[in-house]
Amino acid sequence: MKYKLQLFLIAFMATVSCNKDSKPPKMEDALVYSETQCADPWAMDVPRTGKDFNKQLKTWLHTKTKIAILTAKRDVIPEKIRLCAACTCLTGNTIYVWVPDGSEQAFLDMGFKRASELQLD
C-alpha cells in the first residue's frame, strides 16, 4: 500500500510540474486573419466547417511555410459579418495563430496581421 501511495505522489507531482510550463498565449503575440467567404489562401484545401478546422489549418500552414504553429484558434466576431456572396466578403470568423518569434513574415505575406498593431475588442 505504501508503494502505491509513493507511486501516486510521484505521478501527481510530475503532472503538476509539467503543467506549469503550458501558459495560454498572449493575444498581443498573435497573428490575426479575418476569414473571407472564399478568398483565403487555404480555401480550396481546408474545409471551413467541422470541429477539426483548427487542426487542419495548422497542418496546412505548416506545410506551406515549414514553420510549426504553436497555437491556432478561430473565433466568431459578429460585428465583422458581411452578408454578401462575394469571395472577399468577411464571414465574421477571425483566425489567430501563434508562431515562434522571428517566423512571422511568411504569415504576414499570406495576409495575417500582427495583433499588436490592430485594435482588438
N, C-alpha and C positions, 0 to 999 in steps of 0.2 A: 504494500500500500504506500509506504514511504517513497519507493522508487517511482510510482505513478505520479505522486504529488510533485516530486522533483522534475520529472519529465514535463508535466503540465506547466509548471512555473517557467521552465526554460523556454518552452514553445510560446507561452504567453509573452514573455519578455522580448523574445525575438520578433514577434508580431508587432508589439507596441513600438519597439525601437525602429523597425523598418518603416512604419507609417509616418514617422516624424519627418522624413525627407519628402513626402509627397504633399507639397503645398499647392493650393489652387493657383493657377496662373493669374498674373495681374492683367487687368483689362487694358491698361495703357501699353502693355508689351505686345498686344495682339496686332495681327494684320487683318483688315476688315474688307469684305467684299459684299456689295449689295447685289443679291441674286436677281437675274432678269428672267423673262418668260422663256427665252431660248437662245440668248446670245452669250452665255457663259462659255469659257474655253472648254469645259468638261461636259457641255450639254448633250453631246452625242454619245458619251461613254458612261456617264453616271446618272442613273435614274433619280429624279428628284423626290420621288415618293418612296416610302418604305423606311423601316427602322434602321437599316444599315447604311443610310446616306453618309453619315459622318465617317464611317469606316471605309466605305468605297471612295469617298472624296480624298481621304488621307492617302489611300493606296494610289489613286490617280495622280495626285500632286507629287507624291514620292517618285512615281515612275517618270513623270515629265521633268522634274527638277533634280532628281537624285539627292534630294535633301529630306531627311527624316522630319516628319511633322510631330511635334511634341504633343499637341492637343488640337482638336478641331471640334467646333460646335456650330449649330445653326439655330438662330432664334428668329421668331416672327416679330416684326415691329410694325404694328397696324398702320401707323402714320405713313409708312413708306409704300403701302399697297397702291398700285395704279391699275385701275380696271380698263385694260385695253388688250388687244391681241397681238400687238407688235412685239417682235422678239426683244426689243430693247426696253420694254416696259418692266418696271420693278415688280417683283412678286410680294414684297414685304418681308422676305426672308433675308437675314443678314448672316453671313458666314464669318466666323472668327477662327483664325489659325495662329498657333504659336510655334515658331521655328527657332532653331539655335541662333544665337547672336551672330551677326555677320553674314547671314544667308538670306536676308530679306529681299535683295534685289530681284531675284528670279520671280518672286511673288508680286513685287511691285510692277514688274514688266507684264505680268498677267492681268493687272487691273486691281490688285489689292491696294489698300491704303493703310498707312500707319494709324492705329487708333489714337496715338498720342497727338496726331496732327488734326484729328477730327473732333468735332463737338458731339460727344455721345451723350444721349439722355439717360 
